[in-house]
Amino acid sequence: MIRNLDFNFENSPTRITANRNCPEIKLAGMTLGPFEEGNEYEVYRWAASELEKAGIAQIREDFLDASKLNKIQWTERIQTAGQISKLPEDFYPRLRRWLVQLKEEVTKNPEKMREYDRVKHLTHDVTNSRLRKIVAIASAPSQTENAFRNFTFEERYLYEQLHKLISEWRTQILECGRRSE
């Protein structure tokens, strides 16, 4: 499921700005460009990443950083058990990519280890906090659609799996009790 969401994320459009002029690039079944320096274009994320690596373009989107993750962590901590804050739908794919990027930076520059450890700690804090809330919500009686409005796709999937498992478990427990009567 996570792989499918990652695939969808990689194949979603994003904005880039061309760093230099570049002729058309033909790939199997698609064409990118031509690109003119300074102009903005919309391409698939995977293509944007490759264009950025090649120095042809710069991705123009709002990335996660430590201060944003810190704010998310703080917001999660002040919410009550039944409340879950709104995250961007693509929060987890962005977070995974950021962690990979930081880990790669550590291999090139060991001084980045402190930043990587801090981000990893914040990530665990956020995911554990949200996980506890999702388990509590999944354990409660059926919820209205309003309860899920702040869930990401990954969290909604997790909730559905947990709720189904917990409901089946409860049913089996209750059925066993009836048979012994």
C-alpha positions as CSV (number, residue, x, y, z in Angstrom):
1,M,0.0,0.0,0.0
2,I,2.8,2.4,0.9
3,R,4.6,1.5,-2.3
4,N,1.4,2.3,-4.3
5,L,1.2,5.7,-2.6
6,D,4.9,6.4,-3.2
7,F,4.4,5.4,-6.9
8,N,1.4,7.9,-7.1
9,F,3.5,10.6,-5.4
10,E,6.4,10.1,-7.8
11,N,4.0,10.3,-10.8
12,S,2.2,13.4,-9.5
13,P,2.9,16.8,-11.1
14,T,5.3,19.3,-9.6
15,R,6.6,22.7,-10.7
16,I,10.2,23.3,-11.8
17,T,12.2,26.3,-13.0
18,A,14.7,25.7,-15.8
19,N,18.3,26.6,-14.8
20,R,19.4,26.6,-18.4
21,N,18.2,26.1,-21.9
22,C,17.8,22.4,-22.8
23,P,16.4,20.8,-25.9
24,E,13.7,18.2,-25.9
25,I,14.4,15.0,-24.0
26,K,12.8,11.9,-25.5
27,L,12.1,9.0,-23.1
28,A,10.2,5.8,-23.8
29,G,6.7,7.1,-24.4
30,M,7.1,10.7,-23.3
31,T,8.9,13.9,-24.1
32,L,10.3,16.5,-21.7
33,G,11.0,20.0,-22.7
34,P,12.4,21.9,-24.5
35,F,13.2,24.0,-21.5
36,E,14.2,27.7,-21.5
37,E,16.2,29.2,-18.7
38,G,14.1,30.9,-16.1
39,N,10.7,29.5,-17.3
40,E,8.5,27.4,-15.1
41,Y,7.2,24.0,-16.2
42,E,5.1,21.2,-14.7
43,V,6.5,17.7,-14.9
44,Y,6.2,14.4,-13.0
45,R,8.1,14.4,-9.7
46,W,10.4,11.6,-10.8
47,A,11.4,13.6,-13.9
48,A,11.8,16.8,-11.8
49,S,14.2,15.0,-9.5
50,E,16.3,13.7,-12.5
51,L,16.3,17.2,-14.1
52,E,17.4,18.7,-10.8
53,K,20.2,16.1,-10.5
54,A,21.4,16.9,-14.0
55,G,21.4,20.7,-13.2
56,I,18.8,21.4,-15.8
57,A,16.1,22.6,-13.4
58,Q,15.2,23.4,-9.8
59,I,12.1,21.9,-8.1
60,R,9.8,24.7,-7.0
61,E,7.8,23.3,-4.1
62,D,7.6,23.7,-0.4
63,F,9.9,21.1,1.2
64,L,9.9,19.9,4.8
65,D,12.5,21.2,7.1
66,A,13.3,20.9,10.8
67,S,11.3,23.9,11.8
68,K,8.1,22.7,10.0
69,L,8.6,19.2,11.5
70,N,9.1,20.8,14.9
71,K,5.8,22.7,14.5
72,I,4.0,19.5,13.5
73,Q,5.4,17.7,16.5
74,W,4.4,20.4,18.8
75,T,0.9,20.6,17.4
76,E,0.5,16.8,17.8
77,R,1.6,16.9,21.4
78,I,-0.8,19.6,22.5
79,Q,-3.9,17.8,20.9
80,T,-6.0,15.6,23.1
81,A,-6.1,11.8,22.5
82,G,-9.1,11.9,20.2
83,Q,-7.8,14.8,18.1
84,I,-5.5,14.5,15.2
85,S,-4.1,17.5,13.4
86,K,-4.2,18.1,9.6
87,L,-1.1,17.1,7.6
88,P,-0.5,17.6,3.9
89,E,-1.7,14.5,2.0
90,D,1.9,14.0,0.8
91,F,3.5,14.4,4.2
92,Y,4.8,10.8,4.5
93,P,6.3,10.5,1.0
94,R,8.0,13.9,1.5
95,L,9.2,12.8,5.0
96,R,10.6,9.5,3.7
97,R,12.5,11.3,0.9
98,W,13.8,13.9,3.2
99,L,15.2,11.3,5.6
100,V,16.9,9.5,2.7
101,Q,18.4,12.8,1.5
102,L,19.7,13.6,5.0
103,K,21.2,10.1,5.4
104,E,23.0,10.5,2.1
105,E,24.3,13.9,3.3
106,V,25.7,12.3,6.4
107,T,27.8,9.9,4.3
108,K,29.3,12.9,2.6
109,N,29.5,15.1,5.6
110,P,29.5,13.4,9.1
111,E,28.8,16.7,10.7
112,K,25.2,16.3,9.4
113,M,24.6,13.4,11.8
114,R,23.3,15.6,14.5
115,E,20.7,17.1,12.2
116,Y,19.8,13.6,10.9
117,D,19.4,12.3,14.4
118,R,17.2,15.3,15.4
119,V,14.9,14.9,12.4
120,K,14.7,11.1,13.0
121,H,13.7,11.8,16.6
122,L,11.1,14.3,15.6
123,T,9.8,11.9,13.0
124,H,9.4,9.1,15.6
125,D,7.7,11.5,17.9
126,V,5.2,12.6,15.3
127,T,4.5,9.1,14.0
128,N,4.1,7.6,17.4
129,S,1.8,10.3,18.6
130,R,-0.4,9.9,15.5
131,L,-0.3,6.1,15.8
132,R,-1.5,6.2,19.4
133,K,-4.4,8.4,18.3
134,I,-5.3,6.2,15.3
135,V,-5.3,3.1,17.5
136,A,-7.6,4.8,20.0
137,I,-10.0,5.9,17.2
138,A,-9.9,2.5,15.6
139,S,-10.8,0.9,18.9
140,A,-13.8,3.1,19.4
141,P,-17.2,2.4,17.9
142,S,-17.6,3.2,14.2
143,Q,-16.6,6.7,13.4
144,T,-18.2,9.3,11.1
145,E,-16.4,10.5,8.0
146,N,-15.6,13.7,10.0
147,A,-13.3,11.7,12.2
148,F,-11.0,10.9,9.3
149,R,-10.8,14.4,7.7
150,N,-7.3,15.0,9.1
151,F,-5.9,11.5,8.2
152,T,-3.4,11.1,5.4
153,F,-4.0,8.2,2.9
154,E,-1.5,6.1,4.8
155,E,-3.2,6.7,8.1
156,R,-6.7,6.1,6.7
157,Y,-5.5,2.7,5.4
158,L,-4.0,1.9,8.8
159,Y,-7.2,2.9,10.5
160,E,-9.3,0.7,8.2
161,Q,-7.0,-2.3,8.8
162,L,-7.0,-1.8,12.6
163,H,-10.7,-1.2,12.8
164,K,-11.5,-4.3,10.8
165,L,-9.1,-6.4,12.9
166,I,-10.4,-5.1,16.3
167,S,-14.0,-5.5,15.2
168,E,-13.4,-9.1,14.1
169,W,-11.6,-9.8,17.4
170,R,-14.5,-8.3,19.4
171,T,-17.0,-10.4,17.5
172,Q,-15.0,-13.6,18.1
173,I,-14.7,-12.8,21.8
174,L,-18.5,-12.2,22.1
175,E,-19.4,-15.3,20.0
176,C,-17.2,-17.5,22.2
177,G,-19.0,-16.1,25.3
178,R,-22.4,-16.9,23.8
179,R,-21.6,-20.5,23.0
180,S,-20.6,-21.2,26.6
181,E,-23.9,-20.0,28.0
